[in-house]
Amino acid sequence: MATECIEMDQELAQRLFVEGAKVIMLNVPIGTELGIDLKSWNTADNFKGIKMIPPGFHYVHYSAVNEFGEPAPKVGFLHTFNRSEFLVRQWDKKAEDLSSEAVPEEMVQRMKENMRDLDKHLGCYPYDVWKQWMELTNHISSSLVERCSPVCGFVRSALELEHCSDAMRPRGGALNPERTKRIGITVEEKERELLPDLKPKPGTELRLSKLPDKNYPDGASPSEVTKHSLDSSYALNTFLKEFTQSMDIIGELQLVFVCFLVGQSLDAFEHWKQLVCLICGADSVIPERRGIFMEFMKALEVQLTHVPEDVLCDIVTNNNFVYQNLRKLFANIEANSYIDGRLKTYAVRFRNRLTAKFLWDFSNLQEEDDDEAPVVVFLE
């Protein structure tokens, strides 16, 4: 990792030299793939960390590299840096990983006193990606980071799994007879039901908000079940009770997206897809929650510019769940007479930009595809 800094405004450089945070990483093996936010490098001799980190939320990530130059699964930690913070982590040679143990305070103090010598071994924060990172993470608060971070302190792309009982398995079990009575259970749902009896080792998983088990309230009549199946507003309002502030749903959407984009976490990607489906499926709640829907469209547009090309291709071939869900959202906004003109105008401009960029067709939004026809629900 080069220690020279990207050219920047001198006033900004001086300010960040004082106010910027530092993450010191001791004894990291040469050649380790290491980065922060949207950039990564391979560490060189005498590398000791990163300096001039803008205060705020960041994602420090790394992959150990074996003798053949092959990187191990990615590991990282989420951290909200304070002004001039001095964070020290140490490499555990035995575990071939960063240690979660705190570095003794005396050692930290000695490093601070020896800053003149230490500084030349620190790489600069990559300011060419700072603006993009800010756009991707502007709703991620420090409280959200603290709540969602794994207990172990590290986000791992390859979770350590352990056997569990069928009832304790995170997704599914044997096919639920009540669910198979309804028409239209998808292949994806069947696959989730048939996953092996494994769950992440406690403390290693992201602590994400629990999505509602069903879209309708207890005791709902068949007609009410059908209504809530077509409009996820009830489920969305139920889910928002998980948060102290309702806008934190956008923060969590952003958090799981960067855990997928940077940390290569497939569990985070699955949660992101579920949040997209939940928000896009709502209708009657849009006027009441207009701020959430405005920020959702802004956040999703930024995210779609960062989705890796191979993943975007997979999304497109897999019935393009983003496109299909946005069709629902745009149709609901278009038809809902209680929604203000500003939100309607933004939605039209957003869908026009998507059409220009991805050639997605959002015409005839009020026409229903056969695949999107209402699902008939049977209750005993």
N, C-alpha and C positions, 0 to 999 in steps of 0.2 A: 504494500500500500504506500503510495507516494505521500510524502509529507508536505509538498508544496501546495499552496492554496489557490483556489480559483480566483481570478481577478474580480474585485468588487469595489464599490464605492468606498473611498478611504474613511469617510465619516462612519459608515456602517461597520467597516472592519474594526475601527478603533472601539466603537461601542460594543460590538460583539466580543472583542478580545477581553473586555471587562465584564460584560453582562452574560456572555455566552457560557453555557455549561461545559463540563469536561467529563468524559467517561474514560477512566483509566482501566486498561485490561492487561493484567500482568501475566507474563510467561505464555502468551498465546503462541502456539507453534508456527514456525515460518510456513507460508503457503496456505494457511487456513483461509477459507473464503469468508470474509467478514464485511458487514455493511451496516448502514443505518438508513432507514426509510426506503427510498427507491433506488439506492446505489449500493454496490458491493465491490470489493476488491479482494485480491490475495495478499495476505500480510507479508511484509518484507522483514529483514533482519532489524532488530531493535525497535520494532513497532510496539508502542505502549498505550495507544488509545486515540480518541478523537476529541478535538477541541472546538471552541466557538460554535457550540450547538445552540440554536435559538431556543429560548425558554418555551416550554409547551410539550405536547405529546409527541413522542418519537418511538420508533420500533428498531431496536438493535438486534441484529440477526447474524448467524454464522453457521458454517458447515465445516466440520473437521474433514481434512483431505488425507486419504491413505497414500501409501508409497507409490501407487500407480496413478496418482493425481485424481482419483475419483472421490467426489464429495459425498459425505454422509448425509442422511436426511437433515433438513434444515431445523434449527433451533433458534429461538429468540426470546426477548423479553420486552414487554410494553412498559414504558416509563414516562411520567410527566415530569420533565426537568424544570427545576426552579431556576431563577436568576442566579448565575455564578455558581451553580451546584457543582460539587466535586464528588463524583460517584466512582467508587473503586470496586472492580471485580477481579478475581484471580482464577487462572486456569488450573484445573485439577488434572494432573497428568495421568493418574490412575484411571479416572473415569473418562478421560479424553473429552472433557466438557468444562464449561464454566462452573465454578463452585457456587452453591447457593449460600455458603457460609459467609458471614460478615468478616471483612478484613479488619484486623485489630486497629483501634483508633490511633495507637502510637505510630504505626506504619503509615497511616493516612496523613498524619500530621507531618511526618518526615518528608513525605512526597510534596506536600504543599510548600514546605520550607525550601525544597530543592527544585522549585518550579522552573527556574532558569535553565537547568540542565534537562529537566523532563520535557519542556515545551518542544524542543527540536525533534523529539521522537513521537509527537502527536500529529496525526493527520487532521486536516480541516474538514468541517462539515461541508458536504457538497451543495453549495448554494444554488447550483443550476437546477436543482429539483425542489427547492424549498417552496416556491409558489405552488407547484403541482401538489406537493404534500399537504399544504395548507388547505387547498381546495378539496382534497380527498378526506380531510379529517376535521373540518371546521366545527362539527357538532360533537366531537368526542371530548367529554369533560374528564377532569382528573378523578372525580367520584365514579364515573362509569368505568374508567380503566381499572380502578381499584376493585370494583365489584365484579368485573368480568374476567380479570386475570386469573389463570389457574392458581390454586393454592400452592403448588410447587414453585411458582414464580416464572416458569418457562413455558412458552408455546412451542409445541413440537409438531412437525408435519407428520411424523410417524408415532402415533400414540402407543403407549405400552398397554396392551389389552390383557384381561384376565377372564377366566371362566366365571359364569354366573348362572343363576337359575333362570328359566325361561321367563318367569314373571318379572325379574329384575332387569331384563335385557332392554337397552335403550329404545330399540325399534322393533316392534312387532312381536311375533311368537308364532304359534300355529295360526293358520288363517282363521280369523274371527268369523264364526258363522253368521252373526248379526250383520257384519259388514258385507259378506258375500251375497246376502239376500238382495242388496240393491244392484241395479244395473250400472255397469260402467266402471267397475274397479279396474284400475290401470295395471299394466305390466310392472311399472315402477313400484306401485303399492304392494303387489304380490312379492316382488323381489325383497322389499323391506321386511315383509312378514316372515320371509324364509331365511333371513340372515342367521348365521350361527350364534350360539349362546355365549356371546362375548360382550364385555363392556370395558370402557377405559379404566385403568387403574385409578382409584380415588385420588383426587388432588391434581391430576395431570390434565384434566379437560378444562376448556373454557367454561366459565360459569355464566351461561347465557340465560336470558329471560325465558321462562317456560311458555311455549305457545299453547293456546287453548286446545283441549282434546277434541272439542266439537264446536260447530259454528252456531249452535242454537242453545237456548236456556233449558234447564231441566223442566220436564212436564210440558214441553212444546207439543202442539197438535201437529198432525201430518202436514197441514197447510202452512203452519209456521216454520216447520223444518224445511219445507221447500223454499219458502221465502228467504230464510237465512242462508240456504245453500246457494241462492242466486245473488245475495248481497251479504258480504262478510262484515258489515258494519258492527253487528253485535259482537262478533269475535274480536274485531279490532278494538272496540271500546273495552272489552274484557281484558285484552292483552295490555292496553295502556295503563291499567291499574298496577301493573308490575313496576312502573316507573314513578319516581318522585316528580319528575317533570315530563309532560307528554312528549316534548321534542326530543327526549332521550331515545325514542325509538329510531330517529334518524341517526343519532350518535351510534347506536348499536348496529344499525345497518352499515354504517361506515367502518366500524370497528371490525366486524366479521369480514367485510370485503378486503380490508388491508391484511387481515390474518390469512386470507386465502391468497391474495395477490403477492404479498411479500413472504409470508410464512408458509405458503403452500399447504394450508390446513383444509382438508376436504370437508371436515365437520363444519368449519366456519362457512364454507361455500354452500353447504346444504341449508344452513340456517339463513344465509343471505337469500337463497331462492325462496324459502318459506316466507320470509318477510316481504319480498317482492309480491308474491302471490296474495298474501293477506291484505296488503295495502291496495293493490290494484283491483281486488275483488270487491272493495267497499263502494257504496253508492250513497245511501241516505245520510251517512255521517259526514260527507265531504263538506257541506257548508259550515257545519259546526267545527270541523277540524281543518279548515282550509289551509292554515299555516303548515301543517304536517304535509299536506299533499303538494304544496308549492315547493317546500324544501326537499321532499322526496324526488320530485322531477329534476330539480337542480342537482341533487346528489347522484341520481342514477345517470344523468347525462355525463357527468364527470367520470363516473366509474366505467361507463361503456367505452370511453376513450383509452382506458388502461387495461381492459380485459385482454389477456394474451390471445394472439390470433388463432392458435390451435383450439383454445377453449371457446372462442367466439364461433368458430366453425362447428364445434361440437354442439353448441347451443342451437345453432341454426338447423343442423340436421336432426336434432332431438326435438322436433316440433317447435323449435324456437320459443321456449317458455317466456322469454322476455318480451318478444313481439306479441305473442298471444295474450299475455297479461296486460300489456300496454293498450292493446285494442279494447280490452274490457274497460280499462280506466278512462281512455279517451271517449269511448261511447257513453259511459256514465256521466262524465263531465259535460259532454255535448247535450245530452238529453235532460239533465237535471236543471229545472228552471229556477231553483233556489240558489244556484251558484252564481257569484258575482262575475261581472264582465272581465275583470282583470285576470282572474284565475283561468277563465275560459280562453282568453286571448293568449295567455302564456302556454296553455296546453296545445293550442293550435300551432303556435310557433315552434314548440318543442317537437311535435310530431312532424312538422315540415323539415326541421333540421335532421331528424332521424331518417326521413325518406331520402333526403339529399345524400346523407352519409352512407346509409346501409341499403338503400333502395327498398325499404319496407313500405308496403302499401297500406295506408290507413284510410282508404276511401270506403264508402258504404258501411260506416261503423254500426248503423242500426240494423243491418241485415245479419241474421244469425246463421253461422255455419252449422251444418249437421253435427259436426264434432262438438260444437259448443251448445247444443240443445239442452234444455233443462233435464236434470236427472230426476227420475221418479223415485221417491223414497217410500219404502214400505215399513210400517211399524206394527208390531204385534200389540 
